[in-house]
Amino acid sequence: MFSGLSALVVEDVSDGGDVVVVTARTRQDAVPCPVCGTPTAKVHGYHGRMVTDVPVDGRPVVVRVRVRRLVCPVLGCRRQTFREQIAGLLERHQRRTVRLTSQISQVARELCGRAAARMAALLAVPISRSTALRLLRRLPVPQQAVPQVIGVDDFALRRRHRYATIITDAETGRRVAVLPDREAATLESWLREHGSGVEVVCRDGSATYAEAVRRALPDAVQVSDRWHLWRNLCDKVQLEVRAHAGCWATINPPRPGGVHEQTTRERWNKIHDLLGQGVGLLECARRLQLALNTVKRYARMPEPTALRIAPSYRPTIVDPYRDHLRERRQADPAIPVTHLLREIRELGYTGSANLLVRYLNQGRAEGDRPVTTPRHASRLLLTDPENLHPKETALLEKITAACPEMTALADLVRGFATLLKPAEGNDVKLTEWIAAARAAAMPHLRSFTNGLEIDRAAVDAGLTLPYHNGRTEGVNTRTKRIMRQMHGRAGFDLLRHRILLP
């Protein structure tokens, strides 16, 4: 129970009510002088210390220990007498044992100030939030060499106002440094001072970081993160899908009845068959093992409900022209939205073109059934075909066949997805993909290819080398959890300290 006090001679253990009191003394061994290092066992006097140890049975443990004041045998030593310290158990000016301080420090490391104080109180070690923060700040940050492959990313201290930069080991995820902003000069200064051994820098598409790395480490290989490349493509694909919504927006996927609808139909048939035979409602509930209110509800239904709920929309100023829009789109499915806008404005429409586009994309001009949205269509295009359900695959085939541009877009998405698995020769394939994307006459996709060409060297490295910035993104996720715990009460220094702690 008191194995942590084995360096002492325990003389007595008593029950003090709310606490357990341990009486102990130090051993009679020689102790080196803290100044000259000469061992001595000559006693000058005795002193009493009272320290708190790890709780036992939910009660605090107080150790009353008698320590010696020893005399240094060296006449010229600056310390003629000194109080002995027990290594690994007691430290100077401390009121807690080393192991208890270590445990509280780990609680503060995970929970910070107020939450750590509440948790410590439940563990029978009452401390204040200031004590928790003080113990947290005492935890040493490990000093390790800067790795050869680093990841650089930013995170928000206050979204859209203040940002900071984090630098990690891209291969292990170990935190290396945290910079107070995301300016190029700050990162460049740090790289010049600490980055002499850095060979590879993984980053997102930030031009600021790219310029800082180029200035400080001109020989380092910059690797553009593949996840960010795919994310940028997803945004452009959704814009292209939205731009061609007039071609595929009228495609309504079939909605066959599910298990719920089939169960409803079976229950309705059984209840009405029994009612037709003259069976009462209570007897129907007993035979079918259903609640009486359920049987009453089905008995009032003239026919089983389809359970196909149409979306509820707010009324808009486009509603009076719905019949005209439906007739025109049925007569000419490829009619441009600008023509429809001009026609209904002649009829009295005073709204914007954006409102009309949203109205048409929602399918409100064709009927009341739910329709495929641009986001849903984009998700089908960007999902691995092996992960799609059969009905989603059929819907994707209809969407891609709606117009030649959608067919070309689907082919380009699949082609770029194959490049995201690093392999030699992907840089050559990327050149071919860019040429095909520019020939497809899609303005949003063309802007994506322009961005690839601007950062082409880093993109080629990202598609051919195995390095990525995924572990840095994971560190950012952990950083967000830390910031939520701190609730904006602490400054950047404490945040940096918690991020760098192992």
Secondary structure, DSSP 8 states (H G I E B T S, - for coil): --GGGTTEEEEEEEE-SSSEEEEEEE-S--EE-TTT--EE--EEEEEEEEEEEEEETTEEEEEEEEEEEEE-S-TT-S-SEEE---TTT--TT-SB-HHHHHHHHHHHHHHTTHHHHHHHHHTT----HHHHHHHHHHS--------SEEEEEEEEEETTTEEEEEEEETTT--EEEEESS--HHHHHHHHHHH-TT--EEEE-S-HHHHHHHHHH-TTSEEEE-HHHHHHHHHHHHHHHHHHTHHHHTT--------HHHHHHHHHHHHHHHHHHTT--HHHHHHHHT--HHHHHHHHH-SS-------------TTGGGHHHHHHHHHH-TT--HHHHHHHHHHTT--S-HHHHHHHHHTTTTT-SS----HHHHHHHHHS-GGGS-HHHHHHHHHHHTSSHHHHHHHHHHHHHHHHTS--TTHHHHHHHHHHHHHHTT-HHHHHHHHHHHHTHHHHHHHHHSS--SHHHHHHHHHHHHHHHHHTT-S-HHHHHHHHH--
